[in-house]
């Protein structure tokens, strides 16, 4: 694995957005998606990313299960926390302990990305056509 590919892996670990990570690593915007997909298939890259994730998780960070539970609770509107702000500053009403639709959508988006529900180019990975039959039997 060369230095550019290693830089991609480091950038990928910041937000798990493969296209953006490739651009930040120095790949062209038009080639970024393909480069990212190619690198993420490399065994050396997978091993490098896993080692980094293991070293991060051993430093008392939130465990994957904890993050998933929190995001799921936010998405369902079950959990939110009060933000700590400096004295004298007001917190916007929507962040004062209440979960907004925007917060729920963001949690759903993050969970969807994690589970591969969406492709990097948008939309569903698999398109399932809907076929309606028996229209001759329909009556008003």
C-alpha positions as CSV (number, residue, x, y, z in Angstrom):
1,X,0.0,0.0,0.0
2,X,1.5,3.3,-1.0
3,X,1.4,6.6,1.0
4,X,-1.5,8.0,-1.0
5,X,-3.6,4.9,-0.3
6,X,-2.6,5.1,3.4
7,X,-3.6,8.7,3.6
8,X,-7.0,7.7,2.1
9,X,-7.4,5.1,4.9
10,X,-6.6,7.7,7.5
11,X,-9.1,10.2,5.9
12,X,-11.7,7.5,5.6
13,X,-11.6,6.9,9.4
14,X,-12.6,10.5,10.0
15,X,-16.1,10.3,8.6
16,X,-16.4,7.0,6.7
17,X,-17.3,8.9,3.5
18,X,-15.2,7.1,0.9
19,X,-15.5,9.6,-1.9
20,X,-14.7,12.6,0.3
21,X,-11.8,10.8,1.9
22,X,-10.4,10.0,-1.6
23,X,-10.6,13.7,-2.5
24,X,-8.9,14.8,0.7
25,X,-6.2,12.2,0.1
26,X,-5.4,13.8,-3.3
27,X,-7.5,11.8,-5.8
28,X,-9.4,13.8,-8.5
29,X,-13.1,14.4,-7.9
30,X,-14.0,12.5,-11.0
31,X,-11.9,9.4,-10.1
32,X,-12.4,9.6,-6.3
33,X,-15.3,7.1,-6.0
34,X,-13.5,4.4,-8.1
35,X,-10.2,4.9,-6.3
36,X,-12.0,4.6,-2.9
37,X,-13.8,1.4,-3.9
38,X,-10.6,-0.1,-5.2
39,X,-8.6,0.8,-2.1
40,X,-11.3,-0.5,0.3
41,X,-11.2,-3.9,-1.5
42,X,-7.4,-4.2,-0.8
43,X,-6.6,-6.7,2.0
44,X,-3.8,-4.3,3.2
45,X,-6.2,-1.4,3.4
46,X,-8.7,-3.5,5.3
47,X,-6.1,-4.7,7.8
48,X,-4.7,-1.1,8.2
49,X,-8.2,0.3,8.9
50,X,-9.1,-2.5,11.3
51,X,-5.9,-2.0,13.3
52,X,-6.6,1.8,13.5
53,X,-10.2,1.1,14.6
54,X,-9.0,-1.4,17.2
55,X,-6.5,1.1,18.6
56,X,-9.1,3.8,18.7
57,X,-11.7,1.6,20.4
58,X,-9.2,0.5,23.1
59,X,-8.8,4.1,24.2
60,X,-12.1,4.3,26.1
61,X,-14.1,5.6,23.2
62,X,-17.7,4.6,22.6
63,X,-18.0,1.1,21.5
64,X,-19.8,0.3,18.2
65,X,-22.8,-1.2,19.9
66,X,-23.2,1.9,22.1
67,X,-23.1,4.2,19.1
68,X,-25.6,2.1,17.2
69,X,-28.0,2.1,20.2
70,X,-27.7,5.9,20.6
71,X,-28.3,6.6,16.9
72,X,-31.2,4.2,16.9
73,X,-32.8,5.9,19.9
74,X,-32.3,9.3,18.4
75,X,-33.8,8.2,15.1
76,X,-36.9,6.8,16.9
77,X,-37.2,10.0,18.9
78,X,-36.5,8.3,22.2
79,X,-33.2,9.9,23.4
80,X,-31.4,13.2,23.3
81,X,-29.2,15.0,25.7
82,X,-28.9,18.6,26.9
83,X,-25.9,20.3,25.4
84,X,-23.5,22.1,27.7
85,X,-23.0,25.7,26.7
86,X,-21.0,28.6,28.2
87,X,-22.9,30.7,30.7
88,X,-24.8,33.6,29.2
89,X,-25.4,32.0,25.8
90,X,-28.7,30.7,24.8
91,X,-29.2,27.3,23.2
92,X,-31.5,27.2,20.1
93,X,-35.0,25.9,21.1
94,X,-34.7,22.8,19.0
95,X,-31.5,21.7,20.8
96,X,-32.8,22.3,24.3
97,X,-33.4,18.6,25.0
98,X,-35.9,18.0,22.2
99,X,-35.2,15.8,19.2
100,X,-36.0,17.5,15.9
101,X,-36.9,15.9,12.6
102,X,-33.5,17.0,11.3
103,X,-31.7,15.2,14.2
104,X,-33.8,12.0,13.5
105,X,-33.1,12.1,9.8
106,X,-29.3,12.6,10.4
107,X,-29.3,9.6,12.8
108,X,-31.2,7.5,10.2
109,X,-28.8,8.6,7.5
110,X,-25.8,7.6,9.6
111,X,-27.3,4.2,10.3
112,X,-28.2,3.7,6.7
113,X,-24.6,4.5,5.6
114,X,-23.2,2.1,8.2
115,X,-25.5,-0.7,7.1
116,X,-24.9,0.0,3.4
117,X,-28.5,0.9,2.7
118,X,-27.5,3.7,0.3
119,X,-24.8,3.7,-2.3
120,X,-22.2,6.5,-2.5
121,X,-23.9,7.8,-5.6
122,X,-27.3,7.9,-3.9
123,X,-30.4,5.7,-4.0
124,X,-30.8,2.1,-3.2
125,X,-28.1,-0.5,-4.1
126,X,-30.8,-2.8,-5.5
127,X,-33.8,-1.7,-7.5
128,X,-36.7,-4.0,-7.2
129,X,-39.3,-3.4,-9.8
130,X,-43.0,-3.5,-8.8
131,X,-45.2,-5.4,-11.2
132,X,-49.0,-5.0,-10.9
133,X,-50.9,-7.7,-12.7
134,X,-54.6,-8.4,-13.0
135,X,-55.7,-4.9,-14.2
136,X,-58.4,-6.6,-16.4
137,X,-60.1,-7.8,-13.2
138,X,-60.2,-4.3,-11.6
139,X,-63.6,-2.6,-11.4
140,X,-64.7,0.9,-10.4
